[in-house]
Amino acid sequence: MSQTDKYIRQDSRRHKTDETEQYLEDRAQLLDTIREMINVEIDRRGGCMQGGAIPPKPPPEDEHRKLTFLQWLKNLI
């Protein structure tokens, strides 16, 4: 293998490494932007006043839920 081929391959590897590093920096910056957007939305909703977590909403009661036999019997009494 000649010296020229060796330098071309090293330059190609260096170029790919630079592209990869730039890609990773762009993604990290994008994640930081998304994190900031989420924090702004949590602040807007007042979630940070409750320890930083938004309490889960209880599931809605199903009005048309069928009663079990024991529930039906208790309602009769």
Backbone as a printed PyTorch tensor [residue, N CA C, xyz], in Angstrom:
tensor([[[  0.8480,  -1.1520,   0.0000],
         [  0.0000,   0.0000,   0.0000],
         [  0.9140,   1.2410,   0.0000]],

        [[  0.5800,   2.1940,  -0.8100],
         [  1.4300,   3.3750,  -0.8990],
         [  1.0730,   4.3770,   0.1940]],

        [[  1.9600,   5.3180,   0.3880],
         [  1.7490,   6.3430,   1.4070],
         [  0.5220,   7.1960,   1.0690]],

        [[  0.2880,   7.4260,  -0.2180],
         [ -0.8420,   8.2600,  -0.6340],
         [ -2.1540,   7.6040,  -0.2350]],

        [[ -2.2550,   6.2980,  -0.4680],
         [ -3.4700,   5.5670,  -0.0880],
         [ -3.6810,   5.6300,   1.4220]],

        [[ -2.5970,   5.5360,   2.1620],
         [ -2.6750,   5.5770,   3.6160],
         [ -3.2050,   6.9400,   4.0830]],

        [[ -2.7080,   8.0170,   3.4950],
         [ -3.1620,   9.3550,   3.8680],
         [ -4.6120,   9.5960,   3.4700]],

        [[ -5.0070,   9.0540,   2.3250],
         [ -6.3970,   9.2090,   1.8740],
         [ -7.3340,   8.5060,   2.8430]],

        [[ -6.9740,   7.3200,   3.2730],
         [ -7.8190,   6.5800,   4.2190],
         [ -7.8810,   7.2900,   5.5780]],

        [[ -6.7600,   7.7920,   6.0500],
         [ -6.7550,   8.5100,   7.3240],
         [ -7.6100,   9.7690,   7.2280]],

        [[ -7.5070,  10.4820,   6.1000],
         [ -8.3040,  11.6890,   5.9080],
         [ -9.7860,  11.3420,   5.8460]],

        [[-10.1210,  10.2350,   5.2040],
         [-11.5230,   9.7980,   5.1210],
         [-12.0490,   9.4460,   6.5060]],

        [[-11.2620,   8.7570,   7.2990],
         [-11.6690,   8.4140,   8.6720],
         [-11.8440,   9.6690,   9.5180]],

        [[-10.9130,  10.6090,   9.3810],
         [-10.9930,  11.8490,  10.1300],
         [-12.2540,  12.6260,   9.7450]],

        [[-12.5630,  12.6310,   8.4590],
         [-13.7660,  13.3220,   7.9790],
         [-15.0290,  12.6660,   8.5490]],

        [[-15.0710,  11.3360,   8.5460],
         [-16.2230,  10.6330,   9.1060],
         [-16.3500,  10.8900,  10.6030]],

        [[-15.2390,  10.9300,  11.3020],
         [-15.2490,  11.2110,  12.7320],
         [-15.7780,  12.6170,  12.9940]],

        [[-15.3330,  13.5780,  12.1760],
         [-15.8240,  14.9530,  12.3280],
         [-17.3270,  15.0280,  12.0720]],

        [[-17.7950,  14.3230,  11.0510],
         [-19.2330,  14.3090,  10.7560],
         [-20.0160,  13.6870,  11.9070]],

        [[-19.4950,  12.6170,  12.4720],
         [-20.1610,  11.9420,  13.5820],
         [-20.2170,  12.8470,  14.8070]],

        [[-19.1200,  13.5170,  15.0970],
         [-19.1010,  14.4290,  16.2360],
         [-20.0990,  15.5670,  16.0380]],

        [[-20.1800,  16.1160,  14.8290],
         [-21.1220,  17.1850,  14.5460],
         [-22.5520,  16.6890,  14.6930]],

        [[-22.8110,  15.4750,  14.2250],
         [-24.1410,  14.8710,  14.3450],
         [-24.5220,  14.7270,  15.8190]],

        [[-23.6000,  14.2320,  16.6350],
         [-23.8660,  14.0540,  18.0590],
         [-24.0830,  15.3900,  18.7650]],

        [[-23.3140,  16.4120,  18.4020],
         [-23.4980,  17.7340,  18.9900],
         [-24.8640,  18.3100,  18.6210]],

        [[-25.2640,  18.1230,  17.3680],
         [-26.5820,  18.6060,  16.9320],
         [-27.7010,  17.9150,  17.7000]],

        [[-27.5740,  16.6250,  17.8960],
         [-28.6050,  15.8720,  18.6160],
         [-28.6510,  16.2790,  20.0880]],

        [[-27.4880,  16.4810,  20.6950],
         [-27.4570,  16.9090,  22.0980],
         [-28.0980,  18.2850,  22.2490]],

        [[-27.8380,  19.1740,  21.3010],
         [-28.4360,  20.5020,  21.3420],
         [-29.9500,  20.4050,  21.1620]],

        [[-30.4020,  19.5250,  20.2830],
         [-31.8320,  19.3240,  20.0780],
         [-32.4940,  18.7780,  21.3400]],

        [[-31.8540,  17.8380,  22.0130],
         [-32.3940,  17.3040,  23.2590],
         [-32.4690,  18.3730,  24.3450]],

        [[-31.4670,  19.2480,  24.4090],
         [-31.5090,  20.3440,  25.3770],
         [-32.6790,  21.2810,  25.0810]],

        [[-32.9150,  21.5560,  23.8060],
         [-34.0370,  22.4120,  23.4170],
         [-35.3600,  21.7800,  23.8130]],

        [[-35.4960,  20.4810,  23.5730],
         [-36.7200,  19.7710,  23.9420],
         [-36.9040,  19.7780,  25.4540]],

        [[-35.8260,  19.5690,  26.2060],
         [-35.8910,  19.5850,  27.6650],
         [-36.3610,  20.9540,  28.1640]],

        [[-35.8400,  22.0170,  27.5590],
         [-36.2690,  23.3590,  27.9440],
         [-37.7480,  23.5740,  27.6410]],

        [[-38.2110,  23.0870,  26.4900],
         [-39.6260,  23.2290,  26.1280],
         [-40.5190,  22.4960,  27.1250]],

        [[-40.0870,  21.3200,  27.5380],
         [-40.8640,  20.5380,  28.5060],
         [-40.8990,  21.2560,  29.8470]],

        [[-39.7610,  21.7880,  30.2920],
         [-39.7260,  22.5050,  31.5620],
         [-40.6210,  23.7370,  31.5330]],

        [[-40.6370,  24.4560,  30.4130],
         [-41.5080,  25.6280,  30.2820],
         [-42.9680,  25.2010,  30.3780]],

        [[-43.3140,  24.1030,  29.7270],
         [-44.7040,  23.6310,  29.7610],
         [-45.0930,  23.1730,  31.1630]],

        [[-44.2020,  22.5080,  31.8670],
         [-44.4890,  22.0760,  33.2410],
         [-44.6720,  23.2900,  34.1340]],

        [[-43.8030,  24.2950,  33.9710],
         [-43.9400,  25.5250,  34.7560],
         [-45.2660,  26.2130,  34.4540]],

        [[-45.6410,  26.2240,  33.1960],
         [-46.8840,  26.8800,  32.8050],
         [-48.0870,  26.1950,  33.4440]],

        [[-48.0250,  24.9030,  33.5610],
         [-49.1360,  24.1520,  34.1530],
         [-49.0690,  24.1090,  35.6690]],

        [[-48.0030,  24.6030,  36.2630],
         [-47.8830,  24.6370,  37.7150],
         [-47.4460,  23.3320,  38.3170]],

        [[-46.8330,  22.4660,  37.5600],
         [-46.4160,  21.1640,  38.0650],
         [-45.2090,  21.2150,  38.9710]],

        [[-44.3830,  22.2290,  38.8460],
         [-43.1760,  22.3030,  39.6580],
         [-43.4840,  22.6320,  41.1060]],

        [[-44.6430,  23.2010,  41.3750],
         [-44.9950,  23.5160,  42.7520],
         [-45.2930,  22.2540,  43.5520]],

        [[-45.4940,  21.1490,  42.8820],
         [-45.8410,  19.9090,  43.5570],
         [-44.6660,  18.9420,  43.5090]],

        [[-43.4760,  19.4590,  43.6530],
         [-42.2900,  18.5980,  43.6790],
         [-41.8030,  18.2060,  42.3070]],

        [[-42.2360,  18.8840,  41.2790],
         [-41.7480,  18.6160,  39.9370],
         [-42.4970,  17.5280,  39.2070]],

        [[-43.4330,  16.8900,  39.8480],
         [-44.1780,  15.8270,  39.1920],
         [-45.6470,  16.2140,  39.1060]],

        [[-46.2260,  15.9250,  37.9910],
         [-47.6480,  16.1930,  37.8170],
         [-48.4040,  14.9650,  38.3150]],

        [[-49.3150,  15.1330,  39.2770],
         [-50.0230,  13.9640,  39.7910],
         [-50.9140,  13.3590,  38.7060]],

        [[-50.9660,  12.0390,  38.6520],
         [-51.8030,  11.4120,  37.6350],
         [-53.2830,  11.6250,  37.9300]],

        [[-54.0370,  11.7700,  36.8640],
         [-55.4800,  11.9380,  37.0240],
         [-56.1040,  10.5600,  37.2410]],

        [[-57.0830,  10.4670,  38.1200],
         [-57.7400,   9.1730,  38.2950],
         [-58.5470,   8.8460,  37.0470]],

        [[-58.6690,   7.5740,  36.7290],
         [-59.4350,   7.2140,  35.5430],
         [-60.9000,   7.5960,  35.7300]],

        [[-61.5610,   8.0030,  34.6600],
         [-62.9640,   8.3910,  34.7900],
         [-63.8330,   7.1830,  35.1480]],

        [[-64.8210,   7.4350,  35.9540],
         [-65.7450,   6.3650,  36.3410],
         [-66.6320,   6.0280,  35.1590]],

        [[-66.7820,   4.7740,  34.9030],
         [-67.6570,   4.3340,  33.8230],
         [-69.0800,   4.2700,  34.3620]],

        [[-69.9240,   5.1630,  33.8720],
         [-71.2920,   5.2420,  34.3820],
         [-72.1250,   4.0210,  34.0040]],

        [[-71.7680,   3.4090,  32.9340],
         [-72.5640,   2.2830,  32.4520],
         [-71.9400,   0.9480,  32.8360]],

        [[-71.1370,   0.9860,  33.8890],
         [-70.4690,  -0.2240,  34.3400],
         [-71.5020,  -1.1680,  34.9360]],

        [[-71.3820,  -2.4030,  34.5930],
         [-72.3130,  -3.3970,  35.1410],
         [-71.9500,  -3.6900,  36.5920]],

        [[-72.9390,  -3.7900,  37.4160],
         [-72.7290,  -4.1080,  38.8180],
         [-72.5690,  -5.6110,  38.9830]],

        [[-71.7110,  -5.9700,  39.9420],
         [-71.6040,  -7.3830,  40.2730],
         [-72.8510,  -7.7660,  41.0700]],

        [[-73.0530,  -9.0280,  41.2360],
         [-74.2350,  -9.5020,  41.9440],
         [-74.2650,  -8.9620,  43.3670]],

        [[-73.0870,  -8.9650,  44.0430],
         [-73.0410,  -8.4710,  45.4230],
         [-73.3310,  -6.9740,  45.4850]],

        [[-72.8160,  -6.1960,  44.5380],
         [-73.1160,  -4.7760,  44.5080],
         [-74.6100,  -4.5360,  44.2840]],

        [[-75.1670,  -5.2940,  43.3770],
         [-76.5990,  -5.1590,  43.0740],
         [-77.4350,  -5.4910,  44.3260]],

        [[-77.0140,  -6.5720,  45.0340],
         [-77.7240,  -6.9890,  46.2300],
         [-77.6120,  -5.9300,  47.3320]],

        [[-76.4240,  -5.3280,  47.5050],
         [-76.2470,  -4.2640,  48.4940],
         [-77.1100,  -3.0550,  48.1600]],

        [[-77.2450,  -2.7440,  46.8920],
         [-78.0780,  -1.6160,  46.4970],
         [-79.5550,  -1.8690,  46.7780]],

        [[-79.9700,  -3.1180,  46.7900],
         [-81.3650,  -3.4470,  47.0810],
         [-81.6750,  -3.2740,  48.5680]],

        [[-80.6830,  -3.5220,  49.3990],
         [-80.9000,  -3.5000,  50.8470],
         [-80.8070,  -2.1370,  51.3970]]])
